[in-house]
Amino acid sequence: MPTSSENLAELKSIRRVLVYMAILLSGAILYFAKDILMPIMLGVLFTLTLSPVVRGLQAIKVPAPLGAILVVMSISAVISVGISSLSTPVGELFDSLPEIGSRISEHLTPIKETMSEISEAGDQVQELAGGSSDKVINEVVLEGPGIITSAASTVATSITSLFIALVLSIFILGSGSLFYEKIVSSVPLLSDKKRALRIVRDIESSVSRYLLTITIINLSLGVIVGGLLYAYGAPNPALWGSIAALFNYLPFMGALVGATLLATVSFGVYDSLSSALIPPLIYYVCSAMEGNVVTPYIVGRRLQLNIVAVFLTVALWGWLWGLAGALMAVPILVFINVLCEHIDALKPLGHFVSGRDVTSNK
């Protein structure tokens, strides 16, 4: 007959298996239901970010529903104006792509000739070694949607998700404190209700402060990058400034991808290599200084995150939801970090996620 210690070990094993199954099931749901869950998550992030603004309007006697509509419509108007103002430079960039491609091809001509000579030399060596010169080429043609079609589909999906997220944020913000009251009322004990309310308020404060701070930093970075590129005489400085501001929400890869895109365009615009390297160098240096100096200083110690946790989170959400998931990864990690600070069972995860030294009690 099994002893109590054996029963306890079996229960722990069953619990461990159930936890693993729950994690796998959650991952499958997040992956296959991304079209539904992604705009909901984006709407929640919008709500957490804009709640202090709506609450401030309530302090000056503006009702929550009206304040929510005003704030969200203002954000929508800013986004619409930004997209409209960038439509001309984006069109100019697309119109100049054939010319840029031909100039890049000209720059690569010496490299192509060198590679061709190396290939011919390899063929000659193979012939001298007695290898067969007969080549059988199997050509497989895969037909799929063109780049323009795929891009149009992605843009349409993104606009739809953004619209759903904004509408959802209007409903939650317009309800005032009702959303938080529903969360607190689901907790049975009074002490747990107070704790739940404290957790919700802390999450709202941390996420909104982080997102508002990062948004201001990114907009400032875009203005600086665009201004420096304009001073240098680079084409479409406003477009690249906007790209810098948007891509800076993506840790690690944002600066590198933006600088690479700008370098590709620069090589098709400037004649000399030194002139073509200046614009991407401006872009990358500004982004690197922001990421390593400005943001850590402004964001502060409390919201510092473990760089390994940030990398793994960006990789995970990028795999699950693509670029949109990678952009939302850090705010989600801030959410998890604050949650771990208040729940004892999640303290080990919080110690890994946090970038602070937990042994120093600072």
BALOBA-1460 file (C-alpha; in Angstrom, 3 decimals):
// residues 362
<rec num="1" residu="m" x="0.000" y="0.000" z="0.000"/>
<rec num="2" residu="p" x="1.512" y="3.389" z="-1.013"/>
<rec num="3" residu="t" x="2.687" y="5.636" z="1.795"/>
<rec num="4" residu="s" x="1.729" y="9.284" z="2.276"/>
<rec num="5" residu="s" x="5.085" y="10.458" z="0.906"/>
<rec num="6" residu="e" x="4.548" y="8.394" z="-2.254"/>
<rec num="7" residu="n" x="1.045" y="9.837" z="-2.644"/>
<rec num="8" residu="l" x="2.447" y="13.333" z="-2.243"/>
<rec num="9" residu="a" x="5.084" y="12.649" z="-4.896"/>
<rec num="10" residu="e" x="2.417" y="11.339" z="-7.272"/>
<rec num="11" residu="l" x="0.263" y="14.427" z="-6.675"/>
<rec num="12" residu="k" x="3.248" y="16.695" z="-7.409"/>
<rec num="13" residu="s" x="3.930" y="14.776" z="-10.614"/>
<rec num="14" residu="i" x="0.300" y="15.074" z="-11.684"/>
<rec num="15" residu="r" x="0.333" y="18.792" z="-10.861"/>
<rec num="16" residu="r" x="3.512" y="19.259" z="-12.892"/>
<rec num="17" residu="v" x="1.990" y="17.474" z="-15.887"/>
<rec num="18" residu="l" x="-1.165" y="19.571" z="-15.636"/>
<rec num="19" residu="v" x="0.906" y="22.771" z="-15.542"/>
<rec num="20" residu="y" x="2.817" y="21.715" z="-18.667"/>
<rec num="21" residu="m" x="-0.440" y="20.831" z="-20.426"/>
<rec num="22" residu="a" x="-1.937" y="24.203" z="-19.459"/>
<rec num="23" residu="i" x="1.114" y="26.017" z="-20.841"/>
<rec num="24" residu="l" x="0.943" y="24.092" z="-24.129"/>
<rec num="25" residu="l" x="-2.810" y="24.657" z="-24.404"/>
<rec num="26" residu="s" x="-2.403" y="28.381" z="-23.702"/>
<rec num="27" residu="g" x="0.295" y="28.640" z="-26.378"/>
<rec num="28" residu="a" x="-1.922" y="26.861" z="-28.905"/>
<rec num="29" residu="i" x="-4.849" y="29.161" z="-28.099"/>
<rec num="30" residu="l" x="-2.660" y="32.271" z="-28.411"/>
<rec num="31" residu="y" x="-1.312" y="31.089" z="-31.766"/>
<rec num="32" residu="f" x="-4.482" y="29.897" z="-33.463"/>
<rec num="33" residu="a" x="-6.780" y="32.577" z="-32.013"/>
<rec num="34" residu="k" x="-4.417" y="35.491" z="-32.672"/>
<rec num="35" residu="d" x="-6.853" y="37.249" z="-35.012"/>
<rec num="36" residu="i" x="-9.258" y="37.584" z="-32.072"/>
<rec num="37" residu="l" x="-6.883" y="37.905" z="-29.128"/>
<rec num="38" residu="m" x="-4.415" y="40.348" z="-30.686"/>
<rec num="39" residu="p" x="-6.847" y="43.316" z="-31.037"/>
<rec num="40" residu="i" x="-8.208" y="42.540" z="-27.546"/>
<rec num="41" residu="m" x="-4.699" y="42.691" z="-26.067"/>
<rec num="42" residu="l" x="-3.975" y="45.883" z="-28.000"/>
<rec num="43" residu="g" x="-7.230" y="47.393" z="-26.739"/>
<rec num="44" residu="v" x="-6.302" y="46.528" z="-23.143"/>
<rec num="45" residu="l" x="-2.903" y="48.198" z="-23.598"/>
<rec num="46" residu="f" x="-4.611" y="51.287" z="-25.031"/>
<rec num="47" residu="t" x="-6.964" y="51.284" z="-22.041"/>
<rec num="48" residu="l" x="-4.160" y="51.017" z="-19.494"/>
<rec num="49" residu="t" x="-2.238" y="53.793" z="-21.229"/>
<rec num="50" residu="l" x="-5.143" y="56.223" z="-21.590"/>
<rec num="51" residu="s" x="-6.928" y="55.584" z="-18.283"/>
<rec num="52" residu="p" x="-5.000" y="58.321" z="-16.406"/>
<rec num="53" residu="v" x="-5.911" y="60.801" z="-19.147"/>
<rec num="54" residu="v" x="-9.626" y="59.954" z="-18.965"/>
<rec num="55" residu="r" x="-9.487" y="60.091" z="-15.173"/>
<rec num="56" residu="g" x="-7.892" y="63.525" z="-15.401"/>
<rec num="57" residu="l" x="-10.748" y="64.688" z="-17.618"/>
<rec num="58" residu="q" x="-13.204" y="63.335" z="-15.058"/>
<rec num="59" residu="a" x="-11.517" y="65.551" z="-12.452"/>
<rec num="60" residu="i" x="-12.567" y="68.589" z="-14.486"/>
<rec num="61" residu="k" x="-16.187" y="67.355" z="-14.744"/>
<rec num="62" residu="v" x="-15.924" y="65.623" z="-18.135"/>
<rec num="63" residu="p" x="-18.006" y="62.392" z="-18.033"/>
<rec num="64" residu="a" x="-16.067" y="59.179" z="-18.588"/>
<rec num="65" residu="p" x="-17.910" y="58.169" z="-21.822"/>
<rec num="66" residu="l" x="-17.351" y="61.610" z="-23.368"/>
<rec num="67" residu="g" x="-13.741" y="61.692" z="-22.167"/>
<rec num="68" residu="a" x="-13.085" y="58.235" z="-23.642"/>
<rec num="69" residu="i" x="-14.514" y="59.268" z="-27.006"/>
<rec num="70" residu="l" x="-12.510" y="62.513" z="-27.039"/>
<rec num="71" residu="v" x="-9.237" y="60.820" z="-26.139"/>
<rec num="72" residu="v" x="-9.573" y="57.872" z="-28.527"/>
<rec num="73" residu="m" x="-10.819" y="60.069" z="-31.379"/>
<rec num="74" residu="s" x="-7.886" y="62.412" z="-30.814"/>
<rec num="75" residu="i" x="-5.474" y="59.480" z="-31.006"/>
<rec num="76" residu="s" x="-7.231" y="58.243" z="-34.157"/>
<rec num="77" residu="a" x="-7.005" y="61.705" z="-35.721"/>
<rec num="78" residu="v" x="-3.276" y="61.900" z="-34.986"/>
<rec num="79" residu="i" x="-2.726" y="58.458" z="-36.535"/>
<rec num="80" residu="s" x="-4.814" y="59.387" z="-39.603"/>
<rec num="81" residu="v" x="-2.953" y="62.672" z="-40.102"/>
<rec num="82" residu="g" x="0.374" y="60.869" z="-39.727"/>
<rec num="83" residu="i" x="-0.543" y="58.213" z="-42.284"/>
<rec num="84" residu="s" x="-1.896" y="60.832" z="-44.684"/>
<rec num="85" residu="s" x="1.204" y="63.025" z="-44.410"/>
<rec num="86" residu="l" x="3.470" y="60.045" z="-45.050"/>
<rec num="87" residu="s" x="1.541" y="58.787" z="-48.076"/>
<rec num="88" residu="t" x="3.425" y="61.148" z="-50.427"/>
<rec num="89" residu="p" x="6.980" y="60.199" z="-49.335"/>
<rec num="90" residu="v" x="6.025" y="56.515" z="-49.305"/>
<rec num="91" residu="g" x="4.704" y="56.860" z="-52.855"/>
<rec num="92" residu="e" x="7.882" y="58.639" z="-53.927"/>
<rec num="93" residu="l" x="9.973" y="55.859" z="-52.387"/>
<rec num="94" residu="f" x="8.017" y="53.160" z="-54.221"/>
<rec num="95" residu="d" x="8.273" y="55.096" z="-57.498"/>
<rec num="96" residu="s" x="12.048" y="55.341" z="-57.101"/>
<rec num="97" residu="l" x="12.543" y="51.646" z="-56.297"/>
<rec num="98" residu="p" x="13.353" y="50.622" z="-59.912"/>
<rec num="99" residu="e" x="15.991" y="53.345" z="-60.163"/>
<rec num="100" residu="i" x="17.401" y="52.449" z="-56.750"/>
<rec num="101" residu="g" x="17.530" y="48.779" z="-57.759"/>
<rec num="102" residu="s" x="19.408" y="49.532" z="-60.979"/>
<rec num="103" residu="r" x="21.962" y="51.698" z="-59.163"/>
<rec num="104" residu="i" x="22.507" y="49.019" z="-56.518"/>
<rec num="105" residu="s" x="22.991" y="46.530" z="-59.349"/>
<rec num="106" residu="e" x="25.633" y="48.810" z="-60.843"/>
<rec num="107" residu="h" x="27.440" y="49.000" z="-57.499"/>
<rec num="108" residu="l" x="27.359" y="45.210" z="-57.267"/>
<rec num="109" residu="t" x="28.644" y="44.639" z="-60.820"/>
<rec num="110" residu="p" x="32.316" y="44.237" z="-59.748"/>
<rec num="111" residu="i" x="31.290" y="41.704" z="-57.107"/>
<rec num="112" residu="k" x="29.194" y="39.797" z="-59.655"/>
<rec num="113" residu="e" x="32.112" y="39.707" z="-62.085"/>
<rec num="114" residu="t" x="34.437" y="38.422" z="-59.373"/>
<rec num="115" residu="m" x="31.963" y="35.694" z="-58.392"/>
<rec num="116" residu="s" x="31.526" y="34.755" z="-62.045"/>
<rec num="117" residu="e" x="35.298" y="34.400" z="-62.465"/>
<rec num="118" residu="i" x="35.477" y="32.222" z="-59.344"/>
<rec num="119" residu="s" x="32.636" y="30.053" z="-60.671"/>
<rec num="120" residu="e" x="34.355" y="29.634" z="-64.056"/>
<rec num="121" residu="a" x="37.616" y="28.721" z="-62.341"/>
<rec num="122" residu="g" x="35.759" y="26.095" z="-60.299"/>
<rec num="123" residu="d" x="34.265" y="24.609" z="-63.471"/>
<rec num="124" residu="q" x="37.717" y="24.418" z="-65.060"/>
<rec num="125" residu="v" x="39.149" y="22.667" z="-62.008"/>
<rec num="126" residu="q" x="36.274" y="20.189" z="-62.106"/>
<rec num="127" residu="e" x="36.934" y="19.464" z="-65.801"/>
<rec num="128" residu="l" x="40.670" y="18.952" z="-65.153"/>
<rec num="129" residu="a" x="39.796" y="16.575" z="-62.327"/>
<rec num="130" residu="g" x="37.724" y="14.501" z="-64.720"/>
<rec num="131" residu="g" x="34.360" y="15.560" z="-63.376"/>
<rec num="132" residu="s" x="31.372" y="15.554" z="-65.647"/>
<rec num="133" residu="s" x="30.540" y="18.887" z="-67.177"/>
<rec num="134" residu="d" x="26.984" y="17.881" z="-67.892"/>
<rec num="135" residu="k" x="24.591" y="19.731" z="-65.704"/>
<rec num="136" residu="v" x="21.051" y="18.747" z="-65.081"/>
<rec num="137" residu="i" x="18.990" y="21.641" z="-63.857"/>
<rec num="138" residu="n" x="15.659" y="20.957" z="-62.264"/>
<rec num="139" residu="e" x="13.618" y="24.105" z="-62.124"/>
<rec num="140" residu="v" x="10.756" y="24.304" z="-59.699"/>
<rec num="141" residu="v" x="8.452" y="27.265" z="-59.922"/>
<rec num="142" residu="l" x="6.304" y="28.053" z="-56.924"/>
<rec num="143" residu="e" x="3.459" y="30.375" z="-57.541"/>
<rec num="144" residu="g" x="2.182" y="32.470" z="-54.684"/>
<rec num="145" residu="p" x="0.730" y="35.859" z="-53.954"/>
<rec num="146" residu="g" x="2.858" y="38.791" z="-55.022"/>
<rec num="147" residu="i" x="4.572" y="41.168" z="-52.662"/>
<rec num="148" residu="i" x="2.034" y="43.925" z="-53.274"/>
<rec num="149" residu="t" x="-0.883" y="41.567" z="-52.602"/>
<rec num="150" residu="s" x="0.681" y="40.268" z="-49.380"/>
<rec num="151" residu="a" x="1.510" y="43.799" z="-48.224"/>
<rec num="152" residu="a" x="-2.042" y="44.983" z="-48.948"/>
<rec num="153" residu="s" x="-3.485" y="42.044" z="-47.007"/>
<rec num="154" residu="t" x="-1.188" y="42.759" z="-44.040"/>
<rec num="155" residu="v" x="-2.109" y="46.444" z="-44.024"/>
<rec num="156" residu="a" x="-5.828" y="45.637" z="-44.180"/>
<rec num="157" residu="t" x="-5.519" y="43.180" z="-41.282"/>
<rec num="158" residu="s" x="-3.526" y="45.694" z="-39.227"/>
<rec num="159" residu="i" x="-6.077" y="48.461" z="-39.809"/>
<rec num="160" residu="t" x="-8.922" y="46.124" z="-38.817"/>
<rec num="161" residu="s" x="-7.134" y="45.072" z="-35.612"/>
<rec num="162" residu="l" x="-6.355" y="48.693" z="-34.767"/>
<rec num="163" residu="f" x="-9.997" y="49.701" z="-35.312"/>
<rec num="164" residu="i" x="-11.260" y="46.883" z="-33.055"/>
<rec num="165" residu="a" x="-8.707" y="47.804" z="-30.375"/>
<rec num="166" residu="l" x="-9.712" y="51.476" z="-30.410"/>
<rec num="167" residu="v" x="-13.431" y="50.653" z="-30.217"/>
<rec num="168" residu="l" x="-12.797" y="48.235" z="-27.334"/>
<rec num="169" residu="s" x="-10.771" y="50.859" z="-25.476"/>
<rec num="170" residu="i" x="-13.650" y="53.352" z="-25.882"/>
<rec num="171" residu="f" x="-16.066" y="50.907" z="-24.242"/>
<rec num="172" residu="i" x="-13.730" y="50.076" z="-21.339"/>
<rec num="173" residu="l" x="-12.642" y="53.678" z="-20.759"/>
<rec num="174" residu="g" x="-16.223" y="54.905" z="-21.064"/>
<rec num="175" residu="s" x="-17.361" y="52.570" z="-18.317"/>
<rec num="176" residu="g" x="-15.266" y="54.519" z="-15.815"/>
<rec num="177" residu="s" x="-14.436" y="52.407" z="-12.767"/>
<rec num="178" residu="l" x="-17.020" y="49.735" z="-13.653"/>
<rec num="179" residu="f" x="-14.388" y="47.540" z="-15.328"/>
<rec num="180" residu="y" x="-12.218" y="47.560" z="-12.189"/>
<rec num="181" residu="e" x="-15.245" y="47.048" z="-9.952"/>
<rec num="182" residu="k" x="-16.164" y="43.912" z="-11.896"/>
<rec num="183" residu="i" x="-12.658" y="42.530" z="-11.396"/>
<rec num="184" residu="v" x="-12.656" y="43.304" z="-7.667"/>
<rec num="185" residu="s" x="-16.197" y="41.959" z="-7.130"/>
<rec num="186" residu="s" x="-15.145" y="38.562" z="-8.493"/>
<rec num="187" residu="v" x="-12.822" y="38.153" z="-5.472"/>
<rec num="188" residu="p" x="-14.665" y="36.755" z="-2.406"/>
<rec num="189" residu="l" x="-12.724" y="38.039" z="0.623"/>
<rec num="190" residu="l" x="-12.473" y="41.723" z="1.578"/>
<rec num="191" residu="s" x="-8.704" y="41.525" z="2.074"/>
<rec num="192" residu="d" x="-8.357" y="39.926" z="-1.361"/>
<rec num="193" residu="k" x="-10.570" y="42.649" z="-2.847"/>
<rec num="194" residu="k" x="-8.245" y="45.340" z="-1.526"/>
<rec num="195" residu="r" x="-5.256" y="43.433" z="-2.833"/>
<rec num="196" residu="a" x="-6.854" y="42.934" z="-6.246"/>
<rec num="197" residu="l" x="-7.666" y="46.634" z="-6.485"/>
<rec num="198" residu="r" x="-4.094" y="47.520" z="-5.523"/>
<rec num="199" residu="i" x="-2.731" y="45.135" z="-8.175"/>
<rec num="200" residu="v" x="-5.013" y="46.565" z="-10.882"/>
<rec num="201" residu="r" x="-4.093" y="50.147" z="-10.000"/>
<rec num="202" residu="d" x="-0.384" y="49.313" z="-9.886"/>
<rec num="203" residu="i" x="-0.519" y="47.563" z="-13.255"/>
<rec num="204" residu="e" x="-2.374" y="50.492" z="-14.781"/>
<rec num="205" residu="s" x="0.098" y="53.001" z="-13.341"/>
<rec num="206" residu="s" x="3.205" y="51.075" z="-14.407"/>
<rec num="207" residu="v" x="2.041" y="50.164" z="-17.917"/>
<rec num="208" residu="s" x="0.631" y="53.629" z="-18.665"/>
<rec num="209" residu="r" x="3.758" y="55.353" z="-17.353"/>
<rec num="210" residu="y" x="5.995" y="53.020" z="-19.344"/>
<rec num="211" residu="l" x="4.065" y="53.314" z="-22.613"/>
<rec num="212" residu="l" x="3.610" y="57.089" z="-22.373"/>
<rec num="213" residu="t" x="7.303" y="57.550" z="-21.537"/>
<rec num="214" residu="i" x="8.463" y="55.255" z="-24.337"/>
<rec num="215" residu="t" x="6.098" y="56.951" z="-26.804"/>
<rec num="216" residu="i" x="7.498" y="60.396" z="-25.962"/>
<rec num="217" residu="i" x="11.063" y="59.055" z="-26.257"/>
<rec num="218" residu="n" x="10.327" y="57.398" z="-29.599"/>
<rec num="219" residu="l" x="8.685" y="60.529" z="-31.015"/>
<rec num="220" residu="s" x="11.692" y="62.566" z="-29.902"/>
<rec num="221" residu="l" x="14.012" y="60.036" z="-31.529"/>
<rec num="222" residu="g" x="12.035" y="60.255" z="-34.766"/>
<rec num="223" residu="v" x="12.268" y="64.051" z="-34.773"/>
<rec num="224" residu="i" x="16.023" y="63.948" z="-34.119"/>
<rec num="225" residu="v" x="16.714" y="61.298" z="-36.772"/>
<rec num="226" residu="g" x="14.520" y="63.083" z="-39.315"/>
<rec num="227" residu="g" x="16.147" y="66.447" z="-38.529"/>
<rec num="228" residu="l" x="19.699" y="65.095" z="-38.870"/>
<rec num="229" residu="l" x="18.855" y="63.314" z="-42.130"/>
<rec num="230" residu="y" x="17.266" y="66.524" z="-43.426"/>
<rec num="231" residu="a" x="20.385" y="68.482" z="-42.498"/>
<rec num="232" residu="y" x="22.521" y="65.926" z="-44.331"/>
<rec num="233" residu="g" x="20.290" y="66.089" z="-47.398"/>
<rec num="234" residu="a" x="19.039" y="62.504" z="-47.296"/>
<rec num="235" residu="p" x="15.835" y="61.755" z="-49.249"/>
<rec num="236" residu="n" x="12.519" y="61.453" z="-47.381"/>
<rec num="237" residu="p" x="13.803" y="62.427" z="-43.905"/>
<rec num="238" residu="a" x="10.257" y="62.619" z="-42.480"/>
<rec num="239" residu="l" x="9.563" y="59.048" z="-43.591"/>
<rec num="240" residu="w" x="12.736" y="57.687" z="-42.014"/>
<rec num="241" residu="g" x="12.116" y="59.661" z="-38.837"/>
<rec num="242" residu="s" x="8.668" y="58.056" z="-38.607"/>
<rec num="243" residu="i" x="10.178" y="54.625" z="-39.253"/>
<rec num="244" residu="a" x="12.721" y="55.253" z="-36.483"/>
<rec num="245" residu="a" x="9.952" y="56.201" z="-34.045"/>
<rec num="246" residu="l" x="7.841" y="53.134" z="-34.920"/>
<rec num="247" residu="f" x="10.657" y="50.565" z="-35.099"/>
<rec num="248" residu="n" x="12.049" y="51.759" z="-31.776"/>
<rec num="249" residu="y" x="9.138" y="49.982" z="-30.059"/>
<rec num="250" residu="l" x="10.862" y="46.765" z="-31.187"/>
<rec num="251" residu="p" x="13.814" y="46.015" z="-28.886"/>
<rec num="252" residu="f" x="17.119" y="44.727" z="-30.271"/>
<rec num="253" residu="m" x="16.079" y="44.389" z="-33.918"/>
<rec num="254" residu="g" x="14.262" y="47.696" z="-34.491"/>
<rec num="255" residu="a" x="17.350" y="49.885" z="-34.843"/>
<rec num="256" residu="l" x="19.211" y="47.281" z="-36.915"/>
<rec num="257" residu="v" x="16.316" y="46.651" z="-39.316"/>
<rec num="258" residu="g" x="15.643" y="50.379" z="-39.795"/>
<rec num="259" residu="a" x="19.329" y="51.160" z="-40.374"/>
<rec num="260" residu="t" x="19.585" y="48.253" z="-42.853"/>
<rec num="261" residu="l" x="16.578" y="49.486" z="-44.836"/>
<rec num="262" residu="l" x="17.990" y="53.015" z="-44.917"/>
<rec num="263" residu="a" x="21.403" y="51.685" z="-45.966"/>
<rec num="264" residu="t" x="19.799" y="49.773" z="-48.852"/>
<rec num="265" residu="v" x="18.062" y="52.908" z="-50.101"/>
<rec num="266" residu="s" x="21.199" y="55.027" z="-49.573"/>
<rec num="267" residu="f" x="23.302" y="52.693" z="-51.710"/>
<rec num="268" residu="g" x="20.822" y="53.262" z="-54.517"/>
<rec num="269" residu="v" x="20.879" y="57.052" z="-54.122"/>
<rec num="270" residu="y" x="24.492" y="58.064" z="-53.450"/>
<rec num="271" residu="d" x="27.398" y="57.432" z="-55.768"/>
<rec num="272" residu="s" x="30.148" y="56.872" z="-53.209"/>
<rec num="273" residu="l" x="30.194" y="54.318" z="-50.418"/>
<rec num="274" residu="s" x="31.212" y="56.886" z="-47.786"/>
<rec num="275" residu="s" x="28.261" y="59.147" z="-48.635"/>
<rec num="276" residu="a" x="25.837" y="56.213" z="-48.576"/>
<rec num="277" residu="l" x="26.989" y="55.069" z="-45.128"/>
<rec num="278" residu="i" x="26.315" y="58.403" z="-43.374"/>
<rec num="279" residu="p" x="22.447" y="58.188" z="-43.244"/>
<rec num="280" residu="p" x="22.278" y="54.648" z="-41.765"/>
<rec num="281" residu="l" x="25.105" y="55.571" z="-39.384"/>
<rec num="282" residu="i" x="23.102" y="58.592" z="-38.168"/>
<rec num="283" residu="y" x="20.045" y="56.388" z="-37.738"/>
<rec num="284" residu="y" x="21.837" y="53.629" z="-35.831"/>
<rec num="285" residu="v" x="23.916" y="55.879" z="-33.571"/>
<rec num="286" residu="c" x="20.843" y="57.854" z="-32.482"/>
<rec num="287" residu="s" x="18.886" y="54.642" z="-31.819"/>
<rec num="288" residu="a" x="21.795" y="53.074" z="-29.936"/>
<rec num="289" residu="m" x="22.243" y="56.129" z="-27.702"/>
<rec num="290" residu="e" x="18.528" y="56.174" z="-26.968"/>
<rec num="291" residu="g" x="18.417" y="52.480" z="-26.099"/>
<rec num="292" residu="n" x="21.547" y="52.379" z="-23.964"/>
<rec num="293" residu="v" x="21.578" y="55.800" z="-22.301"/>
<rec num="294" residu="v" x="18.337" y="57.789" z="-22.545"/>
<rec num="295" residu="t" x="15.652" y="55.148" z="-21.938"/>
<rec num="296" residu="p" x="17.363" y="53.358" z="-18.986"/>
<rec num="297" residu="y" x="17.904" y="56.737" z="-17.283"/>
<rec num="298" residu="i" x="14.360" y="58.048" z="-17.818"/>
<rec num="299" residu="v" x="12.381" y="54.851" z="-17.256"/>
<rec num="300" residu="g" x="14.067" y="54.308" z="-13.897"/>
<rec num="301" residu="r" x="15.020" y="51.368" z="-11.757"/>
<rec num="302" residu="r" x="11.527" y="50.178" z="-10.865"/>
<rec num="303" residu="l" x="10.594" y="49.336" z="-14.440"/>
<rec num="304" residu="q" x="13.976" y="47.947" z="-15.416"/>
<rec num="305" residu="l" x="13.687" y="44.516" z="-17.014"/>
<rec num="306" residu="n" x="16.095" y="41.651" z="-17.396"/>
<rec num="307" residu="i" x="17.536" y="41.891" z="-20.910"/>
<rec num="308" residu="v" x="17.385" y="38.093" z="-21.304"/>
<rec num="309" residu="a" x="13.702" y="38.109" z="-20.333"/>
<rec num="310" residu="v" x="13.052" y="40.930" z="-22.803"/>
<rec num="311" residu="f" x="14.783" y="39.025" z="-25.622"/>
<rec num="312" residu="l" x="12.906" y="35.789" z="-24.897"/>
<rec num="313" residu="t" x="9.584" y="37.637" z="-24.618"/>
<rec num="314" residu="v" x="10.091" y="39.463" z="-27.918"/>
<rec num="315" residu="a" x="11.075" y="36.200" z="-29.627"/>
<rec num="316" residu="l" x="8.065" y="34.349" z="-28.188"/>
<rec num="317" residu="w" x="5.435" y="36.970" z="-29.030"/>
<rec num="318" residu="g" x="7.061" y="37.614" z="-32.408"/>
<rec num="319" residu="w" x="6.697" y="33.916" z="-33.190"/>
<rec num="320" residu="l" x="3.113" y="33.840" z="-31.946"/>
<rec num="321" residu="w" x="1.753" y="37.078" z="-33.446"/>
<rec num="322" residu="g" x="4.422" y="38.337" z="-35.849"/>
<rec num="323" residu="l" x="5.546" y="41.970" z="-35.850"/>
<rec num="324" residu="a" x="2.508" y="43.131" z="-33.853"/>
<rec num="325" residu="g" x="3.322" y="40.622" z="-31.115"/>
<rec num="326" residu="a" x="6.961" y="41.720" z="-31.009"/>
<rec num="327" residu="l" x="5.879" y="45.357" z="-30.661"/>
<rec num="328" residu="m" x="3.549" y="44.510" z="-27.752"/>
<rec num="329" residu="a" x="6.012" y="42.144" z="-26.047"/>
<rec num="330" residu="v" x="7.692" y="44.619" z="-23.686"/>
<rec num="331" residu="p" x="4.438" y="46.205" z="-22.389"/>
<rec num="332" residu="i" x="3.146" y="42.678" z="-21.764"/>
<rec num="333" residu="l" x="6.359" y="41.916" z="-19.872"/>
<rec num="334" residu="v" x="5.895" y="45.064" z="-17.762"/>
<rec num="335" residu="f" x="2.372" y="43.808" z="-16.982"/>
<rec num="336" residu="i" x="3.775" y="40.424" z="-15.903"/>
<rec num="337" residu="n" x="6.543" y="42.052" z="-13.866"/>
<rec num="338" residu="v" x="4.092" y="44.130" z="-11.821"/>
<rec num="339" residu="l" x="1.811" y="41.120" z="-11.356"/>
<rec num="340" residu="c" x="4.720" y="39.048" z="-10.049"/>
<rec num="341" residu="e" x="5.535" y="41.710" z="-7.439"/>
<rec num="342" residu="h" x="2.138" y="41.219" z="-5.774"/>
<rec num="343" residu="i" x="1.657" y="37.444" z="-6.013"/>
<rec num="344" residu="d" x="3.914" y="35.309" z="-3.835"/>
<rec num="345" residu="a" x="3.641" y="32.238" z="-6.064"/>
<rec num="346" residu="l" x="5.020" y="34.264" z="-8.976"/>
<rec num="347" residu="k" x="7.934" y="35.821" z="-7.064"/>
<rec num="348" residu="p" x="10.580" y="33.499" z="-8.645"/>
<rec num="349" residu="l" x="9.382" y="34.492" z="-12.114"/>
<rec num="350" residu="g" x="9.394" y="38.142" z="-11.005"/>
<rec num="351" residu="h" x="13.016" y="37.852" z="-9.866"/>
<rec num="352" residu="f" x="13.966" y="36.621" z="-13.354"/>
<rec num="353" residu="v" x="11.903" y="39.204" z="-15.210"/>
<rec num="354" residu="s" x="13.041" y="42.196" z="-13.137"/>
<rec num="355" residu="g" x="16.279" y="43.938" z="-14.047"/>
<rec num="356" residu="r" x="16.843" y="45.063" z="-10.462"/>
<rec num="357" residu="d" x="19.198" y="43.444" z="-8.019"/>
<rec num="358" residu="v" x="16.802" y="41.558" z="-5.764"/>
<rec num="359" residu="t" x="19.519" y="40.823" z="-3.194"/>
<rec num="360" residu="s" x="20.167" y="44.480" z="-2.483"/>
<rec num="361" residu="n" x="16.544" y="45.291" z="-1.522"/>
<rec num="362" residu="k" x="16.659" y="48.426" z="-3.671"/>
